Amino acid sequence: MVAQVPTLATDTSGAVSPAEDCESKVVVAQTGISVSDNLLEQLPPDGGFLAWVQCGSSFSLYFISWGLVSTFGQFQSYYEITFPDYTPSQISWIGSIEAFFLIGLGVVAGPIYDYGYMKSLVRVGCFLCFLGMILMSFSTKYWHFILSQGVVLGIGSGCVFIPSIAVLPSYFSKNRALAMGIGASGSAIGGIVFPIMFYQLQPQIGFAWTTRIMGLIMLLFSIPPITGMRVLTPPKTVRRIFDTSALTEIPFLVSCVFFLLLFMGSYIPPFYIQSYGRQTITGNLSHYLLPFINFGSLVGKIIPPYFADRFGSFNVQTICVLLCGILSFTWITVYNTPALVTFSFFYGFFSGAMTSLCANVQVALAPNFGVLGVRLGMGFLPMAAGLLIGAPIAGSIHSDGFIPLKALTGALLIAALLVLVCLRVMVYGWSLRTKC
């Protein structure tokens, strides 16, 4: 969710222009909480040792939270072999619950952050992430993994999610996009490192010690945020959890449908690409398909947002969703190693871009600056719901082969595209030249 944030300026009349208001709202889009009034009043230091410590801390929190969620496809493939009595749909609930808590808990964690408990969120979240990995190492039954990986690890990730995106913007001005990009890259780096680590270590030292080593690495990455993370400008007000007026606005409701469909479909390939590669192609490269997706996502979180600043987030988002939908249908014809590697990288590229641009879409729909924080929080709910049910639904039709699963992915993304186009027309009209 990286976006270029221009420096705010005031016109000669002293009033804030619509363009300036939009720029102000982008700041809130990056934080997800109501810290923007402080940002407008205080000039960020825009660098310095302490500021870059926050950047490294944000990277670490992304690494241990989103990085592990992005790794679940590797666990999915392993669990399908370890627990043959359970269907792929049942196994995918482990990762879906984890991802649901990661995003869904942000609705509650935001106000807790506003109350000044950032350090508590980070400490509790990092401890639960480590505890979840240790409990996983002792797990032997399906319900053990539901609790340890799905619930404990998911709640821990949800606790650190808001601090990972909320602290940085107040430390940077012209370098904010770079700092946010470096921080967010922790999720993709974790999604590259953890699957490779699991594949290399598990056959040699077993599942238990592999997860313990992964947990120790997560504990190591927890040190910078626990010891060095600081809130520069505490929020003046506590964000509301719910804004009932949003339910009367058709564009907001349409956007919720878009987020639901998008997150239902976009995380199906990362969950099942390892299983598909294991059953389709030979050689060790089949075990690196998930890292290829996450590497593509790393690149996709940087390049498309750069163009979104120039051509409009809606326009770039529409292109990315369209290409993801097309790629998902072409996945049906992919059966060899070169094609599968190519699909993995480009799907990761465009899916990473389209999910990172969701906050910018929410910015455009907020009626005024004061409700943007709560609208962003409310937008987490359909995203979390999509993550919760998408992969299990895909797994339920996996018994008939991978083609129905691939077709479902494409259908959900094309449906999300149609909803997004309707939303764009409702807000900006039919003109293709409109920057939006």
Phi and psi in degrees as a GROMACS rama.xvg file:
@    title "Ramachandran Plot"
@    xaxis  label "Phi"
@    yaxis  label "Psi"
@TYPE xy
-100.418  127.624  VAL-2
-140.654  145.153  ALA-3
-70.077  128.279  GLN-4
-114.663  105.379  VAL-5
-67.4621  157.013  PRO-6
-72.4598  134.347  THR-7
-71.438  144.587  LEU-8
-136.091  159.664  ALA-9
-117.204  137.178  THR-10
-75.6589  175.988  ASP-11
-67.1165  -21.8027  THR-12
-83.4325  -10.3055  SER-13
88.2147  -4.66056  GLY-14
-88.2568  156.818  ALA-15
-92.2882  122.151  VAL-16
-74.6415  163.339  SER-17
-58.8064  -37.0917  PRO-18
-64.3253  -40.372  ALA-19
-67.3435  -38.0665  GLU-20
-63.6262  -38.7497  ASP-21
-63.6822  -41.8951  CYS-22
-62.6178  -39.6281  GLU-23
-62.0799  -39.7133  SER-24
-69.0569  -27.9425  LYS-25
-62.81  -34.7595  VAL-26
-59.358  -45.2439  VAL-27
-66.1009  -34.2761  VAL-28
-60.5926  -33.2964  ALA-29
-78.8277  -27.8878  GLN-30
-90.7857  -36.4088  THR-31
77.0364  5.13233  GLY-32
-139.56  173.992  ILE-33
-88.6407  63.6546  SER-34
-105.509  2.26194  VAL-35
-69.7414  -33.7428  SER-36
-58.5123  -39.6508  ASP-37
-66.3984  -38.4218  ASN-38
-64.6488  -32.9232  LEU-39
-74.1332  -25.1754  LEU-40
-92.4847  -24.0664  GLU-41
-122.931  127.722  GLN-42
-73.0271  124.779  LEU-43
-66.2054  151.754  PRO-44
-65.9314  -22.1884  PRO-45
55.7614  48.5243  ASP-46
129.263  -167.196  GLY-47
98.1348  164.454  GLY-48
-58.2105  -49.449  PHE-49
-62.698  -38.6783  LEU-50
-64.024  -42.7295  ALA-51
-74.3809  -22.675  TRP-52
-63.374  -39.6484  VAL-53
-64.4955  -37.6744  GLN-54
-63.7559  -45.0252  CYS-55
-64.4231  -35.3276  GLY-56
-67.1374  -41.3467  SER-57
-62.1078  -43.0555  SER-58
-55.899  -44.4787  PHE-59
-63.8317  -41.7384  SER-60
-67.7915  -40.0997  LEU-61
-61.602  -39.8506  TYR-62
-61.6961  -45.0954  PHE-63
-84.6926  -15.3416  ILE-64
-103.034  -75.6166  SER-65
-64.5125  -31.9379  TRP-66
-59.1893  -40.0809  GLY-67
-77.1805  -35.691  LEU-68
-61.1237  -40.0783  VAL-69
-69.1306  -9.52822  SER-70
-93.8328  -7.48051  THR-71
-61.6231  -26.9698  PHE-72
-55.7195  -33.6711  GLY-73
-67.8325  -42.3807  GLN-74
-66.9461  -38.0488  PHE-75
-56.7348  -47.7995  GLN-76
-63.1242  -41.1063  SER-77
-68.0057  -43.0873  TYR-78
-66.2659  -33.4487  TYR-79
-62.4258  -31.5987  GLU-80
-81.4832  -39.6994  ILE-81
-73.336  -35.1517  THR-82
-119.716  72.6622  PHE-83
-65.5329  -17.9402  PRO-84
-78.5301  -9.45585  ASP-85
-107.109  140.999  TYR-86
-76.274  159.86  THR-87
-56.278  -33.5585  PRO-88
-64.701  -44.5442  SER-89
-64.2583  -40.779  GLN-90
-66.3071  -38.4526  ILE-91
-65.4429  -19.2994  SER-92
-60.8981  -27.801  TRP-93
-61.0225  -53.2221  ILE-94
-69.7046  -33.9937  GLY-95
-66.0748  -41.0858  SER-96
-64.783  -41.5346  ILE-97
-59.3888  -47.918  GLU-98
-66.9298  -35.1655  ALA-99
-61.592  -47.5433  PHE-100
-65.8961  -35.5035  PHE-101
-57.8782  -49.1179  LEU-102
-86.2651  -46.1214  ILE-103
-61.7851  -35.215  GLY-104
-68.9704  -16.9477  LEU-105
-61.176  -26.1162  GLY-106
-62.5129  -36.6135  VAL-107
-88.7978  -36.5978  VAL-108
-67.2587  -27.9056  ALA-109
-58.9721  -55.4363  GLY-110
-60.8444  -35.5928  PRO-111
-61.4164  -41.2228  ILE-112
-60.6529  -43.8511  TYR-113
-61.2972  -32.0385  ASP-114
-73.1128  -7.21989  TYR-115
99.8028  17.8498  GLY-116
-104.299  37.5786  TYR-117
-59.0644  -47.9481  MET-118
-61.9256  -37.4656  LYS-119
-65.1199  -41.7051  SER-120
-60.2448  -44.7982  LEU-121
-66.1225  -46.0131  VAL-122
-65.3792  -46.7169  ARG-123
-64.5194  -43.4707  VAL-124
-63.3497  -45.7047  GLY-125
-64.4062  -39.7613  CYS-126
-63.6459  -43.3337  PHE-127
-67.0954  -35.9106  LEU-128
-62.6342  -44.4505  CYS-129
-65.9927  -43.8794  PHE-130
-61.7436  -40.777  LEU-131
-60.0779  -41.1263  GLY-132
-67.2475  -39.6657  MET-133
-65.9739  -42.5875  ILE-134
-63.6399  -35.7094  LEU-135
-59.74  -37.7586  MET-136
-65.5857  -22.9565  SER-137
-99.8318  -0.585923  PHE-138
-78.8575  139.606  SER-139
-130.745  -13.5133  THR-140
-121.178  161.593  LYS-141
-56.4414  -46.2899  TYR-142
-70.2796  -22.728  TRP-143
-61.5224  -43.2617  HIS-144
-72.4538  -31.8795  PHE-145
-58.4234  -44.2589  ILE-146
-76.7088  -46.6853  LEU-147
-74.1756  -53.0161  SER-148
-83.6213  -42.3905  GLN-149
-72.8004  -53.2537  GLY-150
-88.1229  -58.1591  VAL-151
-64.0365  -52.1725  VAL-152
-65.0598  -36.5017  LEU-153
-65.2884  -43.7914  GLY-154
-65.5558  -41.2101  ILE-155
-60.0214  -43.9537  GLY-156
-64.5219  -37.8627  SER-157
-65.1131  -32.613  GLY-158
-66.9929  -36.9351  CYS-159
-90.976  -6.16721  VAL-160
-63.3895  -50.3238  PHE-161
-64.9359  -48.5795  ILE-162
-57.3052  -32.654  PRO-163
-65.205  -26.5222  SER-164
-109.185  -12.6675  ILE-165
-94.2209  -27.9304  ALA-166
-78.7424  -39.974  VAL-167
-59.8216  -46.3909  LEU-168
-56.3139  -30.687  PRO-169
-74.2487  -10.5669  SER-170
-97.4326  -11.292  TYR-171
-134.047  150.159  PHE-172
-120.277  -83.9325  SER-173
-72.3403  -22.1531  LYS-174
-98.3944  15.0164  ASN-175
-64.0313  -44.082  ARG-176
-62.0585  -40.5667  ALA-177
-63.3877  -45.6561  LEU-178
-64.2223  -43.8148  ALA-179
-64.7944  -37.0062  MET-180
-66.1854  -41.62  GLY-181
-63.2566  -44.0061  ILE-182
-61.7919  -48.458  GLY-183
-67.0351  -23.4498  ALA-184
-65.5686  -15.5807  SER-185
-59.5984  -32.3784  GLY-186
-66.0033  -44.1407  SER-187
-70.6691  -38.7063  ALA-188
-62.5372  -43.6449  ILE-189
-61.9619  -37.8388  GLY-190
-70.0618  -15.1036  GLY-191
-91.8308  -45.7226  ILE-192
-71.4777  -48.3691  VAL-193
-63.2644  -45.0753  PHE-194
-62.5239  -40.1283  PRO-195
-65.3737  -41.8383  ILE-196
-60.9834  -44.8676  MET-197
-62.9336  -44.3493  PHE-198
-64.2273  -38.7426  TYR-199
-76.9563  -37.3497  GLN-200
-90.1627  -35.8706  LEU-201
-57.6653  -44.2885  GLN-202
-66.541  -24.0189  PRO-203
-90.5628  -41.9052  GLN-204
-119.139  -1.42603  ILE-205
91.5533  164.681  GLY-206
-65.0105  -42.0778  PHE-207
-60.7345  -51.6534  ALA-208
-73.3627  -26.9038  TRP-209
-64.1278  -46.4157  THR-210
-68.8497  -31.7673  THR-211
-66.3808  -40.7319  ARG-212
-65.3186  -40.897  ILE-213
-61.6876  -39.1506  MET-214
-64.8923  -38.8516  GLY-215
-66.17  -37.0775  LEU-216
-64.8554  -41.8783  ILE-217
-62.4687  -38.5671  MET-218
-63.3909  -40.1798  LEU-219
-62.4493  -42.4234  LEU-220
-72.4278  -13.7474  PHE-221
-78.4091  -18.4016  SER-222
-61.6743  -49.0034  ILE-223
-57.584  -49.1835  PRO-224
-67.4618  -34.7414  PRO-225
-68.3508  -38.8674  ILE-226
-94.0383  -26.2721  THR-227
-118.066  -8.70152  GLY-228
-77.1002  130.399  MET-229
-136.66  142.401  ARG-230
-88.5502  119.01  VAL-231
-76.629  -44.0825  LEU-232
-127.843  95.8611  THR-233
-60.1248  141.346  PRO-234
-65.313  146.077  PRO-235
-79.4863  -33.5435  LYS-236
-125.162  157.237  THR-237
-91.4488  130.189  VAL-238
-68.5965  137.175  ARG-239
-70.1131  153.694  ARG-240
-84.636  -30.752  ILE-241
-140.89  140.424  PHE-242
-122.223  103.803  ASP-243
-65.6526  -25.5613  THR-244
-64.5879  -24.4351  SER-245
-63.4113  -28.8206  ALA-246
-71.4087  -11.9135  LEU-247
-97.3868  -1.29163  THR-248
-102.422  115.494  GLU-249
-60.4028  -44.5588  ILE-250
-58.4316  -38.3079  PRO-251
-65.193  -43.1032  PHE-252
-64.8008  -38.857  LEU-253
-64.7008  -38.7519  VAL-254
-63.7227  -34.8158  SER-255
-64.0383  -39.5867  CYS-256
-63.4289  -40.8979  VAL-257
-61.1531  -47.7472  PHE-258
-62.7697  -39.4603  PHE-259
-61.2762  -50.5471  LEU-260
-66.0693  -40.4569  LEU-261
-62.7542  -46.9041  LEU-262
-79.3935  -20.286  PHE-263
-65.5763  -42.415  MET-264
-89.3419  -35.4627  GLY-265
-69.1151  -24.6805  SER-266
-98.647  6.01435  TYR-267
-69.2507  -49.8191  ILE-268
-58.5579  -44.6725  PRO-269
-60.3478  -30.2211  PRO-270
-73.8275  -34.318  PHE-271
-116.173  -1.24858  TYR-272
-65.3622  -35.0871  ILE-273
-67.7362  -42.4928  GLN-274
-63.3658  -40.9965  SER-275
-65.0189  -44.7371  TYR-276
-62.6478  -39.0914  GLY-277
-63.7082  -33.7929  ARG-278
-93.0938  -9.65645  GLN-279
-111.325  -43.1979  THR-280
-118.933  160.898  ILE-281
-106.757  164.073  THR-282
96.606  164.633  GLY-283
-68.6059  -20.881  ASN-284
-63.4114  -22.3421  LEU-285
-63.5168  -23.3464  SER-286
-84.1056  -3.73672  HIS-287
-111.765  11.4195  TYR-288
-66.5846  -40.4851  LEU-289
-64.6385  -43.9554  LEU-290
-59.1433  -32.9537  PRO-291
-64.1973  -41.634  PHE-292
-61.6643  -45.2206  ILE-293
-70.8502  -30.6435  ASN-294
-67.3393  -41.8568  PHE-295
-61.7382  -38.3619  GLY-296
-63.7489  -37.6033  SER-297
-59.657  -45.9291  LEU-298
-68.7039  -38.1338  VAL-299
-68.5598  -22.5229  GLY-300
-79.6598  -6.93764  LYS-301
-109.419  -51.7839  ILE-302
-73.2341  -55.0581  ILE-303
-59.5892  -40.4282  PRO-304
-59.8301  -29.7666  PRO-305
-60.9844  -44.0263  TYR-306
-74.5811  -26.7708  PHE-307
-62.8597  -33.8712  ALA-308
-64.6887  -25.4777  ASP-309
-101.159  -31.5188  ARG-310
-113.85  -5.31444  PHE-311
104.312  136.242  GLY-312
-66.6285  -40.0589  SER-313
-59.8167  -44.6836  PHE-314
-65.4227  -46.7928  ASN-315
-68.0929  -39.3285  VAL-316
-60.4402  -42.2426  GLN-317
-60.9689  -44.0775  THR-318
-63.2662  -42.9085  ILE-319
-65.4368  -42.3592  CYS-320
-65.405  -41.2928  VAL-321
-59.3935  -47.5511  LEU-322
-68.5137  -33.9051  LEU-323
-65.3103  -40.7425  CYS-324
-63.5633  -43.0624  GLY-325
-63.8427  -44.1872  ILE-326
-60.7075  -37.5464  LEU-327
-64.496  -38.1124  SER-328
-72.7491  -34.4563  PHE-329
-69.787  -21.3626  THR-330
-57.2535  -27.0074  TRP-331
-59.91  -31.5366  ILE-332
-95.9596  4.18239  THR-333
-92.6344  117.053  VAL-334
-135.843  -1.03104  TYR-335
-119.956  165.558  ASN-336
-63.2615  -50.292  THR-337
-58.9731  -42.5196  PRO-338
-66.8659  -37.7434  ALA-339
-70.697  -38.201  LEU-340
-64.7463  -43.301  VAL-341
-62.3208  -44.2966  THR-342
-60.2487  -44.2671  PHE-343
-60.3489  -46.0899  SER-344
-65.0457  -49.2527  PHE-345
-72.1291  -33.0884  PHE-346
-65.0121  -43.0137  TYR-347
-60.5119  -39.7316  GLY-348
-60.096  -53.6115  PHE-349
-76.959  -32.3286  PHE-350
-70.7947  -37.8337  SER-351
-61.5024  -37.664  GLY-352
-69.1053  -45.9798  ALA-353
-70.5714  -32.3101  MET-354
-75.7506  -32.5544  THR-355
-72.6462  -21.0798  SER-356
-89.6922  -0.630838  LEU-357
-61.6182  -37.8525  CYS-358
-62.2257  -35.4149  ALA-359
-66.6914  -33.8114  ASN-360
-65.6238  -41.2012  VAL-361
-63.9534  -36.1206  GLN-362
-59.3114  -45.316  VAL-363
-64.947  -25.848  ALA-364
-92.3253  -13.8038  LEU-365
-67.8594  126.948  ALA-366
-69.0741  -27.1375  PRO-367
-156.615  167.881  ASN-368
-62.9642  -34.8095  PHE-369
-70.748  -24.3178  GLY-370
-102.469  2.24663  VAL-371
-63.8179  -41.3616  LEU-372
-59.5653  -47.0877  GLY-373
-69.5359  -33.3128  VAL-374
-65.54  -38.7925  ARG-375
-62.4995  -41.4418  LEU-376
-63.4736  -41.521  GLY-377
-65.7056  -30.9982  MET-378
-66.924  -20.9235  GLY-379
-64.0746  -30.3191  PHE-380
-64.3874  -52.6691  LEU-381
-65.2957  -31.7333  PRO-382
-62.3149  -47.8084  MET-383
-63.0658  -39.4899  ALA-384
-63.9628  -40.2558  ALA-385
-63.4042  -42.6854  GLY-386
-64.0166  -34.36  LEU-387
-69.1619  -40.391  LEU-388
-105.49  -16.454  ILE-389
-62.6921  -56.8353  GLY-390
-64.7228  -42.1172  ALA-391
-62.0042  -37.6065  PRO-392
-63.9175  -43.4184  ILE-393
-62.2542  -40.4513  ALA-394
-65.5078  -29.4047  GLY-395
-68.4166  -26.1141  SER-396
-100.011  2.93042  ILE-397
-68.8537  -21.2008  HIS-398
-62.811  -21.723  SER-399
-92.235  9.98495  ASP-400
107.689  176.669  GLY-401
-82.5612  -18.3438  PHE-402
-62.4576  -46.0484  ILE-403
-60.1871  -36.4427  PRO-404
-64.2684  -43.4759  LEU-405
-65.6376  -42.8798  LYS-406
-63.9913  -38.2171  ALA-407
-62.7797  -42.3138  LEU-408
-58.6337  -49.6485  THR-409
-62.3587  -41.2247  GLY-410
-64.4971  -41.7279  ALA-411
-64.6371  -40.7915  LEU-412
-72.0493  -37.7767  LEU-413
-67.7735  -37.4122  ILE-414
-62.9645  -41.383  ALA-415
-61.9991  -37.6833  ALA-416
-61.7267  -46.5969  LEU-417
-61.3694  -40.9152  LEU-418
-65.1432  -40.6824  VAL-419
-64.4859  -40.0209  LEU-420
-63.4662  -43.6629  VAL-421
-59.7386  -41.2877  CYS-422
-64.1613  -42.5322  LEU-423
-63.3147  -42.1135  ARG-424
-65.1248  -40.0268  VAL-425
-62.7158  -37.1479  MET-426
-91.3457  -40.7605  VAL-427
-119.12  -8.23237  TYR-428
90.5401  -172.617  GLY-429
-88.0684  -14.0588  TRP-430
-63.0577  126.489  SER-431
-78.4999  -13.6365  LEU-432
-87.2027  -7.71834  ARG-433
-70.9046  127.362  THR-434
-81.9162  111.32  LYS-435
